[in-house]
């Protein structure tokens, strides 16, 4: 599938509508050599998974992982990660998009993506000097390589977004002997499928350009404007996916006459249609790169098997020819024979009597058998040779069986890889999963901030009058809230939950990183939280004024556990107090301060959980990324002191 400039405009507009404010690039990873997955993160909004490929740019709802390395990956990561996305723009109606990022130190980085020909992805600085490039090129009109300034290719046709009626009239005058379809296709930057639709809607499909009246040109112009506006804005979309052989191969934003002939399947949006088709193409490329060596081995073995089968068939054919001759010679021996009859039988069976060094032989199918005047004896000798050949065929059959077995094993390996790389939709996450969270032993949902922006978002956006709020008397303490716990807290019936959330608040503060063994925490009701600073004072981001009585829980130990729990049918990481995590998890590790940095602690924790889990669960844990482990662990060094199965193995996590 190839995206047109009109379709690309819609995708760019839609992406900017979703990611245009406050998103930064959390991570960028190669999926294949020429396609990348960009994770755009926002303090309060859902993450956006953006695919940037030489085929196009789109938001994906499918799970993508690295299937092939790219030489561009490390450079993109070092130059772009943690940078704020400022804009995504299309170059006119060309199939070229630029993504502009701003680093925390105000450095500007720009990605230019070209979606025509072999495609290209180019990383530039603010002056458009090329820092890295996927496919360096040197052609007549431009040269692209590291160190040079990026140059746009020459425009092809009139910009369909800017075209005027006068330009269309001028293009008509320049057209010499062209029919309408070729005239529009050459003069205006539109793909064939939309050119045909414009001509059909304008009622001029079968005409020659020279025969068009001005009012017909006006009708073409207005149809182009209407079609382009509808496709690029998304109004009037009827998105469909076209499949061939059960595989999605094309996507249309509208149902054209061409699309109607190909059994179109409706989708919720054109973005989803593009995702289904182009992400599917990426998976095809990834699968082929993953199995290329196995495929080569299979090809060699299949060639060997074909040769074995040829040899086997040749031996069987030779044996059959010899048996047929032997049978006829035996009958001839019974009826009596002379030399003429013998020669007739030999000739009829493509055999002949030859002499070598004074010895006569019967030659048939490349085999030599010493001639015997006694035809019965000669026939017996030929029968014996046929049997020898057939016995020899057994070894060929044995070799063929082994080859078939080896091929089957390799096909099984390929199937396993294909199954592992099956297209899967991303699971929609719960809103609280962007924060720290766990479920207490009383079944209450506790949610905490990760940093100042998320602290602020948690209190301002999600705190209700039915909740209670926790904070620790330690620098860098997060805010934690227990949802729907205010009434129970007043009754004094959730003491275990209060202590567990207090422990989480202390453990996720600077106490862990600074090596403090314990600290104090307190909780208050929502009405005690004042979101504005007193007159004449300033509140840092993520800070709030707390009024009234604070209910303290003192001497709380900094201690955590991390476990894998089942949330709505999927395995997720949960980190919090040991009592709560043990009760709710399928498998868990106790964490203590000190030891390994976050990345190595994440690797150790993942290995421990995989080792302690059963086979099925272990596979699920292996699929959880190290980044997710790092995000779940407290800031600072950690070590695993104990690993075990949880108490609620196989049960859904309560919310």
C-alpha positions in Angstrom: 0.0 0.0 0.0 1.2 3.5 -0.8 -0.2 6.6 0.9 -1.2 9.6 -1.2 -0.5 13.2 -0.2 -4.2 13.7 0.5 -4.4 10.7 2.8 -1.2 11.8 4.5 -2.7 15.2 5.3 -5.5 13.5 7.2 -3.1 11.4 9.2 -0.9 14.4 10.1 -4.0 16.4 11.1 -5.3 13.6 13.2 -2.0 12.9 14.9 -1.5 16.5 15.8 -5.0 16.7 17.1 -4.2 13.9 19.6 -0.5 14.7 20.3 -0.2 18.4 19.6 0.1 19.7 23.2 2.4 18.6 26.0 3.6 15.3 24.6 7.3 14.3 24.7 9.1 11.4 23.2 9.5 8.8 25.9 11.2 6.2 23.7 12.0 5.4 20.1 12.8 1.8 19.0 13.4 0.2 15.7 10.8 -2.3 14.6 12.5 -3.2 11.3 15.5 -1.6 9.5 13.2 1.2 8.1 10.3 1.5 10.6 10.3 2.9 14.2 7.9 2.9 17.1 7.7 6.2 18.9 6.2 6.3 22.4 4.7 9.7 23.1 4.1 10.4 26.8 2.0 13.0 28.5 1.8 13.7 32.3 -2.0 13.3 32.4 -3.1 12.0 29.0 -2.9 8.5 27.5 0.4 7.5 25.9 0.4 7.6 22.1 2.2 4.9 20.1 3.3 6.4 16.8 4.8 4.4 13.9 7.2 6.2 11.6 8.1 4.1 8.6 9.3 4.6 5.0 5.7 3.7 4.2 4.0 6.4 6.3 3.2 7.7 9.7 0.3 6.6 11.8 -1.0 5.9 15.3 -1.0 2.2 16.1 -3.2 0.1 18.4 -1.1 -3.0 17.7 1.8 -4.4 19.7 5.1 -3.9 18.0 8.5 -5.0 19.1 12.0 -5.0 17.5 12.1 -7.6 14.7 15.2 -6.2 12.9 18.0 -3.9 13.9 18.4 -0.4 12.4 21.6 1.6 12.1 19.6 4.7 12.7 18.1 3.6 16.1 20.9 4.7 18.5 21.3 8.1 16.9 17.5 8.7 17.0 17.5 7.6 20.7 20.4 9.8 21.7 19.1 12.9 19.9 15.3 12.7 20.4 14.4 10.8 23.6 13.0 13.1 26.3 12.4 15.8 23.7 9.1 17.6 23.4 7.1 17.1 20.2 6.4 20.6 18.9 4.9 20.0 15.5 4.2 17.5 12.6 3.9 19.1 9.2 3.4 17.9 5.7 5.3 19.6 2.8 2.4 20.8 0.7 0.7 17.8 -0.9 4.0 15.9 -1.2 4.5 12.6 0.6 7.0 14.2 3.0 6.5 14.9 6.7 8.6 16.7 9.2 8.5 16.2 12.9 10.0 19.0 15.1 11.3 18.2 18.6 12.7 20.5 21.3 15.1 19.1 23.8 15.1 20.3 27.5 18.3 22.3 26.6 16.3 24.0 23.7 18.2 22.1 21.0 15.9 21.6 18.0 15.9 18.3 16.1 13.9 17.6 13.0 13.0 14.2 11.4 12.2 14.4 7.7 10.3 11.3 6.5 9.8 10.6 2.8 7.1 8.1 1.8 7.9 7.7 -1.9 10.2 5.4 -3.9 12.2 3.4 -1.4 11.4 6.0 1.3 13.8 7.7 3.7 14.1 8.9 7.3 16.5 11.8 7.9 17.5 13.4 11.2 18.5 17.1 10.9 19.4 19.9 13.3 17.7 23.3 13.4 19.6 24.4 10.3 18.5 21.3 8.4 22.0 19.9 8.4 21.8 16.1 8.2 22.9 14.3 11.4 21.8 10.8 10.3 20.1 9.3 7.3 18.6 5.9 6.6 19.2 5.8 2.9 21.9 8.2 1.6 21.2 9.2 -2.0 22.9 11.0 -4.9 20.8 11.7 -7.9 20.7 14.5 -10.5 18.6 17.0 -8.5 19.9 16.4 -5.0 22.4 14.6 -2.8 21.5 13.5 0.8 24.2 12.4 3.2 25.5 13.2 6.7 26.9 16.7 6.9 25.0 18.2 4.0 21.9 20.3 4.2 18.6 18.5 3.5 17.1 19.4 0.2 13.5 18.7 -0.8 12.9 16.9 -4.1 11.4 18.8 -7.0 7.6 19.1 -6.8 5.5 16.8 -9.0 2.4 18.3 -10.4 0.3 21.2 -9.0 -0.2 21.2 -5.2 -3.7 19.7 -4.9 -4.4 21.7 -1.7 -3.5 25.0 -3.5 -4.8 24.5 -7.0 -7.0 27.2 -8.5 -9.5 27.1 -11.4 -7.2 29.2 -13.5 -4.4 26.7 -13.0 -6.7 23.9 -14.1 -7.6 25.8 -17.2 -3.9 26.4 -18.0 -3.2 22.7 -17.5 -6.0 21.9 -19.9 -4.4 24.1 -22.6 -1.1 22.3 -22.1 -2.6 18.8 -22.4 -2.1 17.5 -26.0 -4.3 14.6 -27.0 -4.7 13.3 -23.5 -7.9 11.8 -22.1 -9.2 13.3 -18.9 -7.8 10.7 -16.5 -4.2 11.1 -17.8 -4.5 14.9 -17.9 -5.6 15.1 -14.3 -3.1 12.4 -13.2 -0.2 14.2 -14.8 -1.1 17.7 -13.9 -2.4 17.4 -10.3 -0.7 15.6 -7.4 -3.4 13.0 -7.0 -3.2 9.2 -7.1 -5.0 7.2 -9.8 -7.7 5.9 -7.5 -8.9 9.5 -6.6 -8.4 10.8 -10.2 -10.8 8.1 -11.4 -13.2 9.0 -8.6 -13.1 12.8 -9.5 -13.7 12.0 -13.2 -16.6 9.7 -12.3 -18.2 12.2 -9.9 -17.8 15.0 -12.4 -19.3 12.9 -15.2 -16.3 13.2 -17.6 -14.6 9.8 -17.3 -14.7 8.9 -21.0 -13.9 12.3 -22.5 -10.8 13.7 -24.2 -9.4 16.8 -22.5 -9.6 18.8 -25.7 -13.4 18.2 -25.8 -14.0 19.6 -22.3 -16.1 22.8 -22.0 -15.2 25.4 -19.4 -18.2 24.4 -17.2 -17.0 20.8 -17.2 -13.5 21.9 -16.1 -15.3 24.0 -13.4 -17.1 20.8 -12.3 -13.8 18.9 -12.2 -12.3 21.7 -10.1 -15.1 21.7 -7.6 -15.1 17.9 -7.4 -11.3 18.0 -6.7 -11.8 20.6 -4.0 -14.7 18.7 -2.4 -12.9 15.3 -2.5 -9.6 16.6 -1.2 -11.3 18.6 1.6 -13.4 15.6 2.7 -10.5 13.1 2.7 -7.9 15.4 4.3 -10.3 16.6 7.0 -12.0 13.3 7.7 -15.5 14.6 7.0 -17.6 12.1 5.1 -15.0 9.3 5.6 -16.2 5.8 4.9 -12.9 4.0 5.7 -12.5 0.5 4.4 -9.8 -2.2 4.2 -9.3 -4.2 1.1 -8.0 -7.8 1.5 -6.5 -10.3 -0.9 -6.0 -13.9 0.0 -7.3 -13.2 3.5 -4.6 -10.5 4.1 -5.2 -6.7 4.3 -3.4 -5.1 1.3 -5.0 -1.6 0.9 -7.0 1.0 2.8 -9.4 3.6 1.4 -10.7 6.7 3.3 -13.8 6.6 1.1 -15.6 3.9 -0.8 -14.6 4.6 -4.4 -16.0 2.8 -7.4 -12.8 0.8 -7.5 -13.0 -0.1 -3.9 -16.6 -1.4 -4.3 -15.4 -4.1 -6.7 -13.0 -5.5 -4.1 -15.2 -6.6 -1.2 -14.3 -3.7 1.2 -14.4 -4.2 5.0 -15.5 -1.2 7.0 -13.3 0.1 9.8 -13.9 2.6 12.6 -11.5 5.2 11.2 -9.0 5.6 8.3 -6.2 5.7 10.9 -7.2 2.2 12.0 -7.4 1.0 8.4 -3.9 2.3 7.7 -2.7 0.7 10.9 -4.2 -2.7 9.9 -2.6 -2.6 6.5 0.8 -1.0 7.0 1.5 -2.5 10.4 0.6 -5.8 8.8 3.2 -5.1 6.1 5.8 -4.4 8.8 5.0 -7.7 10.5 5.5 -9.5 7.1 8.9 -7.9 6.7 9.8 -8.7 10.3 8.8 -12.3 10.0 10.8 -12.8 6.9 13.9 -11.2 8.4 13.5 -13.4 11.5 13.1 -16.6 9.5 15.5 -15.9 6.6 18.2 -18.2 7.8 15.8 -21.0 8.5 14.2 -20.4 5.1 17.6 -20.8 3.5 18.1 -24.1 5.4 14.7 -25.3 4.3 15.4 -24.4 0.7 18.7 -26.4 0.7 17.0 -29.5 2.3 14.1 -29.3 0.0 16.5 -29.3 -3.0 18.3 -32.3 -1.5 14.9 -34.0 -1.0 13.9 -33.3 -4.6 17.2 -34.8 -5.8 16.6 -37.9 -3.6 13.1 -38.3 -5.0 14.5 -38.0 -8.6 17.1 -40.7 -7.7 14.5 -42.9 -6.2 12.2 -42.6 -9.2 15.2 -43.2 -11.6 16.1 -46.4 -9.7 12.5 -47.6 -9.7 12.1 -46.9 -13.4 15.4 -48.8 -14.1 14.3 -51.7 -12.0 10.9 -51.8 -13.7 12.6 -51.8 -17.2 15.0 -54.7 -16.1 12.1 -56.7 -14.7 10.0 -56.3 -17.8 12.9 -57.5 -20.0 13.6 -60.4 -17.6 9.9 -61.4 -17.7 9.9 -61.5 -21.5 13.1 -63.4 -21.7 11.8 -66.0 -19.3 8.7 -66.4 -21.5 10.9 -66.6 -24.6 12.9 -69.4 -22.9 9.8 -71.5 -22.5 8.6 -71.1 -26.0 11.9 -71.6 -27.6 13.9 -68.9 -29.3 16.2 -68.0 -32.0 18.6 -65.1 -32.4 16.0 -63.0 -34.4 13.3 -63.3 -31.7 15.9 -62.4 -29.0 16.9 -59.3 -30.9 13.2 -58.3 -31.3 12.7 -58.7 -27.5 15.8 -56.7 -26.8 14.8 -53.9 -29.2 11.3 -53.7 -27.9 12.7 -53.1 -24.4 15.4 -50.5 -25.5 18.1 -53.1 -24.7 20.9 -54.4 -26.9 23.5 -57.0 -27.0 27.0 -55.5 -26.8 30.5 -56.9 -26.7 33.4 -55.7 -24.6 36.8 -57.3 -24.7 35.3 -60.4 -26.2 32.6 -60.8 -23.6 28.9 -60.3 -24.5 26.6 -58.2 -22.3 23.0 -57.3 -22.2 22.8 -53.4 -21.9 19.5 -52.0 -20.5 18.9 -48.7 -18.7 22.6 -48.2 -18.2 23.1 -51.6 -16.6 25.4 -54.3 -18.0 24.5 -58.0 -17.4 26.7 -60.8 -18.8 24.9 -62.5 -21.6 23.9 -66.2 -21.0 22.9 -68.5 -23.8 20.4 -70.0 -21.4 17.7 -67.4 -21.5 16.1 -68.6 -18.2 19.4 -68.1 -16.5 19.8 -64.7 -18.1 16.3 -63.7 -16.9 17.1 -64.9 -13.4 20.2 -62.8 -13.4 18.2 -59.8 -14.5 15.6 -60.4 -11.9 18.4 -60.5 -9.3 19.8 -57.2 -10.5 16.4 -55.6 -10.3 16.1 -56.8 -6.7 19.5 -55.3 -5.9 18.5 -52.0 -7.2 15.2 -52.0 -5.2 17.1 -53.0 -2.0 19.4 -50.0 -2.7 16.4 -47.8 -2.9 15.7 -48.4 0.8 18.8 -46.4 1.7 17.5 -43.5 -0.5 14.1 -43.8 1.2 15.8 -43.7 4.6 17.7 -40.5 3.6 14.5 -39.0 2.3 12.7 -39.7 5.5 15.4 -38.0 7.5 15.3 -35.0 5.2 11.5 -34.7 5.6 11.9 -34.9 9.4 14.6 -32.1 9.3 12.4 -30.0 7.1 9.4 -30.5 9.3 11.4 -29.4 12.4 12.6 -26.3 10.6 9.0 -25.5 9.5 7.9 -25.9 13.2 10.6 -23.4 14.2 9.3 -21.0 11.6 5.7 -21.5 12.7 6.7 -20.9 16.3 8.4 -17.6 15.3 5.3 -16.6 13.2 3.0 -17.4 16.1 5.2 -15.4 18.5 5.1 -12.5 16.0 1.4 -12.6 15.4 -0.3 -9.2 15.1 -1.9 -8.4 18.5 -3.8 -5.3 19.6 -2.5 -3.2 22.4 -4.7 -3.7 25.4 -6.3 -0.5 26.6 -4.9 0.3 30.0 -6.8 1.6 33.1 -6.3 5.3 33.8 -4.5 4.6 37.0 -1.8 2.6 35.4 0.1 5.7 34.4 0.7 6.3 38.1 2.1 4.1 40.9 -0.7 1.9 42.1 -1.7 -1.2 44.0 -4.7 -2.7 45.7 -4.6 -2.9 49.5 -5.4 -6.1 51.5 -8.8 -4.6 52.1 -9.4 -4.4 48.3 -9.0 -0.6 48.1 -7.3 1.0 45.1 -4.3 3.2 46.1 -2.7 5.5 43.6 0.5 7.6 43.9 2.3 10.2 41.8 5.6 9.5 40.1 6.9 13.1 40.0 5.7 16.7 40.5 3.5 16.9 37.3 1.8 13.5 38.1 1.4 14.5 41.7 -0.4 17.6 40.6 -2.5 15.8 38.0 -3.5 13.1 40.5 -4.8 15.6 43.1 -6.4 18.0 40.7 -8.0 15.5 38.3 -8.8 12.4 40.3 -9.2 13.3 44.0 -12.9 13.2 45.1 -14.6 13.8 48.4 -14.8 10.1 49.0 -11.0 9.6 49.0 -8.2 10.2 51.5 -4.8 11.6 50.8 -1.3 10.5 52.1 2.0 12.3 52.2 5.3 11.5 54.0 7.4 13.9 56.0 10.3 13.3 53.6 11.7 15.4 50.8 10.4 14.2 47.4 7.4 12.4 48.9 4.7 11.5 46.4 1.0 12.0 47.1 -1.0 8.8 47.4 -4.8 8.6 47.5 -7.0 5.7 48.6 -10.1 5.7 46.4 -13.5 5.5 48.2 -11.9 5.2 51.6 -13.1 8.4 53.5 -16.1 6.8 55.2 -14.2 3.7 56.3 -11.3 5.8 57.5 -13.7 7.8 59.7 -15.0 4.5 61.1 -11.5 3.2 61.8 -12.2 -0.1 59.9 -9.3 0.0 57.4 -6.2 0.2 59.6 -4.3 -2.3 57.5 -4.9 -0.3 54.3 -3.9 2.9 56.1 -0.5 1.4 57.2 0.1 -0.2 53.7 -0.5 3.1 51.9 1.7 5.0 54.4 4.4 2.5 53.8 4.1 3.0 50.0 4.2 6.8 50.5 7.4 6.5 52.5 9.1 3.9 50.3 8.4 5.8 47.0 9.9 9.1 48.5 13.5 10.1 48.7 13.8 7.9 51.8 14.5 4.9 49.5 17.2 6.5 47.5 18.8 8.2 50.5 18.9 4.9 52.5 16.5 6.0 55.3 15.3 2.9 57.0 12.0 4.5 58.2 10.0 7.7 58.2 6.7 9.2 59.2 3.6 9.6 57.0 0.2 11.1 57.5 -3.2 11.2 55.9 -5.9 13.8 55.5 -9.3 14.2 54.0 -9.8 15.9 50.5 -11.3 19.1 52.0 -8.1 19.7 53.8 -6.1 20.0 50.5 -5.9 23.6 49.2 -4.9 23.7 45.6 -3.9 27.4 45.5 -1.1 29.2 47.3 -2.0 31.6 50.1 -1.9 35.3 49.1 1.6 36.5 48.5 3.1 33.0 48.5 4.3 30.6 45.8 3.7 26.8 45.6 6.1 24.7 43.5 4.5 22.4 40.9 3.0 19.3 42.5 2.8 20.9 46.0 -0.4 21.8 47.9 -1.3 23.5 51.1 -2.7 21.1 53.8 -4.9 22.6 56.5 -6.3 21.1 59.7 -5.4 17.9 61.6 -3.1 15.3 60.1 -3.5 11.7 61.1 0.1 10.4 61.6 1.4 6.9 61.1 5.0 6.9 62.5 8.1 4.9 62.1 7.1 3.3 58.8 9.7 1.0 57.4 10.9 1.6 53.8 10.2 -1.8 52.3 8.4 -2.9 49.1 7.4 -5.9 47.0 6.9 -6.1 43.3 4.6 -8.7 41.8 2.7 -9.9 38.8 -1.1 -9.7 39.2 -4.0 -10.4 36.9 -5.8 -7.2 35.9 -8.9 -7.7 33.7 -7.4 -10.9 32.1 -3.9 -9.6 31.6 -0.7 -9.8 33.6 0.6 -6.5 35.0 3.4 -5.4 37.3 2.4 -4.0 40.7 4.7 -2.5 43.3 3.7 -1.7 46.8 3.8 -2.9 50.4 4.6 -6.6 50.8 1.4 -7.6 52.6 -0.8 -6.1 49.8 1.4 -7.4 46.9 1.7 -10.9 48.4 -2.1 -11.2 48.7 -3.0 -9.9 45.3 -0.1 -11.3 43.2 0.5 -14.5 41.2 4.2 -14.3 42.0 6.2 -11.6 43.8 9.6 -10.5 45.1 10.4 -8.6 48.3 12.6 -5.6 47.7 15.0 -3.9 50.1 17.2 -0.8 49.8 20.6 -0.8 48.3 22.4 -3.2 45.9 21.6 -2.7 42.2 20.9 0.4 40.1 17.3 0.5 38.6 18.2 -1.1 35.3 20.1 -4.0 36.8 17.6 -4.3 39.6 14.9 -4.6 36.9 16.8 -7.4 35.1 17.3 -9.3 38.4 13.7 -8.8 39.4 12.4 -10.0 36.1 14.7 -13.1 36.2 13.5 -14.0 39.7 9.8 -13.7 38.8 10.3 -15.7 35.6 12.1 -18.4 37.6 9.5 -18.6 40.3 6.5 -18.6 37.9 5.0 -21.6 36.1 5.6 -22.1 32.4 2.5 -20.2 31.1 3.0 -17.3 33.5 6.7 -17.2 32.9 6.1 -16.6 29.2 3.8 -13.7 30.0 6.4 -12.2 32.4 9.0 -12.4 29.6 6.8 -10.3 27.4 6.8 -7.4 30.0 9.5 -4.9 29.0 12.4 -3.9 31.2 11.2 -0.3 30.9 8.0 -1.4 32.7 10.1 -3.0 35.5 12.2 0.2 35.8 9.0 2.3 36.0 7.6 0.1 38.7 10.7 0.1 41.0 11.4 2.9 43.5 14.0 5.5 42.6 17.5 4.5 43.8 19.2 1.1 44.4 17.2 -2.0 45.2 17.9 -5.7 45.8 15.7 -8.8 45.9 15.6 -10.6 49.2 12.9 -13.1 48.7 10.7 -14.5 45.9 7.6 -16.7 46.1 4.2 -17.5 44.7 1.4 -15.1 45.7 -1.7 -16.0 47.6 -4.2 -15.1 44.9 -2.6 -17.0 42.0 -5.0 -17.2 39.0 -7.6 -14.9 40.6 -8.5 -11.5 39.1 -7.1 -8.4 40.8 -9.9 -6.5 42.6 -10.3 -2.8 42.0 
